[in-house]
Amino acid sequence: MNVSEIAKLAGVSCAAVSRYFNNGCISEEKRRAIQKAVEETGYRPSLQAQTLRTKKTKMIGVIAPKMASDSIGRVIEGILSVTEQSEYQTLLAVTQNNAKKELEYLSAFREKQVDGLILIATVFTAEHKRMLKSLTVPLVIVGQQMNGQCCVFHDDYHAAYDLTKHVLEKGRKNLGYIGATRQDKAVGAERYRGFCDAVRSMGYESLTQNYVTADFTVSSGYEKAKELLRRHPELDGIVCAADSMAAGARKYLFEQGIAVPDQILLAGHDDSDIVKVTAPPLVTVHFSYEKSGETAARMLMEMIASKKTLPQEVKLGYCITE
């Protein structure tokens, strides 16, 4: 089937069929006739032809650092909840936390001429910043704040600050911190800064040195909890930059016969499923990851439609749960 045959079957002009598929202005009578013909034949317009004519692919590229992450999975679900209700298709690329691979995907999407990009970001190198400046399609960054770019991110600093104060106010005075790489500005740098400022505000400056860096895995949280407690056996509370780390720390404490939370109170960030199945549940911070994905997708579509790329920043809130 082609446009001419659909037009003949519907009893309308080829121009009317073209307007139908491009959301143009046609009468309701013609719209119903074309829709009936399309449903009867299963016709779909050529994507290549539409791209050549409109210079639009109707595709959005999404680049994610990994899939084995509750928070990133929720961001992607938020993006898809918006794109699936639109005329856009979503192309997902997963980098496995490989910065070089991330740059390769950015370049590939640019060459494939997607209409826009969503980058679920972790670490920005100088090469990343150069690449982002060279993009000619709209871009929205999720999870990190970057000056001059459209981004949707969370208040990581105040979340960690309030969580740490919450733990201190429960009577825990000897805290340790399991954090992420400082190259990750949001989870690594900002959450650690929140922890440090909170303990300082309560008069415990020395606690800023009770610090180890872990990967975002249960096994890494396990090993780093072991290291932290060997260095500081007096700890009565541990704040973790992510729930996966906290889950690993809990496993280590259980094996050592250390009661949680009676002897050591554990706290994390992300309100992931992994901490909801523990008994008792760990103290954690809830972030609206689905909302961040939805917001980013809507922001990108508005940019594509308006052809405006003025920088916008959206900072989302949080709440502590236990």
N, C-alpha and C positions, 0 to 999 in steps of 0.2 A: 504494500500500500504506500501511496505517497499523498502529498497535499492535494493534488488535483483530483485524485480518486475519492478522498475524504470529502472534498468540496462537492463533487458530483453526487455522492451518496447522500449528503446532507441537504443538497439543493441550494447551496450558497456559493459565493465566490471564493477563489483561493485566498484573496486578501482577508476575507472574514475568518477563514481557518487560521491564517497567520496571526491575526489579532487575538483569536481565541487562545492560542498557545503562548502568546506573549502578554497576556492579561490586558489586551487593548479594549477599546470601547466597541461593543457590538450589542445588538438588541437581544433581549432575553429569549425571544423566539429562535433566533439564529444560534444562540449559545446552547439551547436545549437540543436543537437539531444536530449540531456538531458533536455535542457530548454523547448523544445516542449513537452516532456513527462511530465514534471512537470506542465506545464500550462494546459495540457489536463486532468490531474488527480487531480490537486490541492494539490499535495503532499507537506508536510512540514516535514523536519527531526525532530526527537525527541530531544527536548531541553535537557532532562535529559541525553540521550545517548551522546549528544555532550559534555555536561558538564563533564561527567565521562571520556570521551576520551581525551578532550583537556584541562581539568581543568579550562575552561573559561565558565562563565555564559552568556556572551554577555549582561550583565545588568550593568547599572550605577545607584548608589543611590544618590539622591539629597535630602538634608535636609534643609528646609526653616523655618524661625521663624513664618511666618504667610502668608496668601494669600490676606487679605484685605489691600494690600499695592501696590501702583502704581509702586514704584521702584523695589520691590521684584518680582512683576509680570513681569516686563520688563527683569529682570535678567533671570528668568525661560524661558521666550520666547527666549532669546538669546541662552540658553543651548539647548532647544528643536530644534531650527533652525539648530543646528549642529548634534545632535544625531539622528534626524529624517532622515537625509541624510546618515546615517551610518548603520552599522549592529547592533548597540546597542539599547536596550530598556531602558527607563528611569523609575525608581521607585521613586516617590515623597512622602516624609514624611513631614508633617507640625506639628510644635511643639507648636503653639499658645504661643510663647515666654516663654515656660516652660523649664528652663535649665535642670531639671531632665528628662523631656521627650526627650530632645535633646540627652542626654547621653544614654537613653534607645534605641533610634533609631540608634545611632552609634554602640552600641553593637549588635543590631538586624541585621543590615546590615553586620557587620563583621561575624556573625554566618551564615547568608544566603549566604556568599561568593560572593558578587558582585565583579565585576572586578575593580571597582574604586568608589570613593566617591567625591561629591562636597558638601561642607558645606557653605551655605549662612549664614554667622556668624553675631552675634550681641555682645554677651558677652562671655568671656572666664573665667571660674573658674579654680582653681587648679586641680579639678577633670577632667575638659575638657582637660587640658594640659597632664595629665597622660594618659587619654584615647587615645588621638591623637598619643602619642608616642608609644602606644602598637599596633596600626593598622599595619596590614601586607599588605594592599592593597594601591595603590596610592591614595592620597588625594589632592584636591585643595580647598583652602579657598577663598571665594568671599566676598568682603566688609570689610575685616579687614586685617591688616598686622601682621604676626606672624613670628618671627625669627625661622629659621630652617624648615619652611613649605613652600610649593608652594602656592602662593596666588596672587589674582588679586584684586586690591583695587583702590580707588580714592584719589586724593590729597585734602583731606578734610580740612586740615589746611590752605593751601593757598587759597582754594575756599572761606572759611569763612573770611579770612583776606582781600581778594580783594573785597568781597561783602560789608563788613563793611566799608572799605575805600570809596567805591563807594557811599554808603549812606551818609557818612560824607561829601564827596566832593559835594554833592547836597545841602549842607548848613544845614544839620541836626546836631545839637550839643549835644542834650540830648537823647542819645540812651538807650534802654533797650534790654535785650536778653532773649528769651525763649528757653531753651536748653533741652537736653535729659540727662538721667542718665550718670554719668561719668564712670560707668562700661562698657558702650559702648564706646570703645576707639576711634572709627572713628567719629561717629556722636555726641557722648556726649562730650568726652574729647578734641579731635583734633579741632572740629569746635568752641568750646568755647575758646580754646587757640588762635585760629586765630582771633576771635572777640577781645579778650583781648589785643593781641599784636597790632592789628590795631588801637584801640582807644588810646593805650599808645603812638604809633608812631605819632599820631596827637595831643598829648598833653592833652588827656582826661582820665587820670589814674582812676579817681573816677567812671567812667562809668562801670568799671569791676564789681562793686558791684550791678549794676542794673540787677539782674539775678534771674530767677526762673526756676524750672525744671518741664517739662511736659511729658506726655505720647504722643505716636505718633497718636493722635486722634484729630478730630475737637473739640469735647467736652472738652478735656483737654486744648487745645489751648485757648478756650473761657474762661475757669475758670482761667487759669494762666495769661491771658491778664488782666482780672479783678483784680487779685491780684497785678500784676506788676504796674498797673496804680493807684491803691489805695495807694501803697507805694511811687510811683514816678509820681504824676499827671503832672509834667512838661515835660514829654517825648514828643519828636517830631519825633521819629523814633523807630521802633522795628525790630530787626533782629531775625529770628526764625531758629532753627536747622533743621526744616522740613516744607514743604508746608502745611501739614495737620494742624500743629500748627498755621501757618499763616492764614489759612482759618478760624479757630476758633476765632483767634484774630480779624479778619476782621468782623466777625459776631457780636462780642461784641461791637466793635467800632461803627458799624452801628446802633446798638440798643441804643447806648449812644449819637447818633447824632454827632459823631466825623468823619469829612470828611477824607477819604483816597484817595490820598496821601497829600492833601492840609494841613491838620493839623498834621497827623501822617503818615509817610511813612512806609509801611510794606514791609519786604523782607523775603524770605525763601530760602530753598534749595530743589532741586530735579526736578524742572521744570515739575511738575506733571499736569495731566489734571485738577485737582481741581482749580488750579490758572489760567488756561487759559480761564475759563468761567466767571471769575470775570471782572467787568468793573469799572475802567480800570484794566488790568492784573497786578498782583503783580510782583515786581522785584524778580527774583529767579536765582538759579544756575543750569545750565543744566549739568548733568553727563551722560555719555554714559553707561547706565545700560545694554542695550542689548549687547553692545560690551563686557562688562565685562563677561556676561554669555557665549557668543561665545568664548571668549579667554580662559575661564576656561575649557570649554568642549574640545576644541582642545588641550589644554595643557594636560588634563587628558588622552585623547586618545593617544597622543604621548608617555606619560609615560607608559601606558599599553603596547603599541606596542614595545617600546624599552626596557622595563623592567628596566628603570632607574628612580630613584626618587630623583635626586639631587635637592635641594631647588631652586626654581625660584621665582622671584618677578616681577610683572608687575603693574606699577602705571599709571593709566589713568588720562587724563586731564579734563578740565571743561571750561565752558564759562558762562558769566552773560547775562541773557535775561530780557527784560522788554517790 
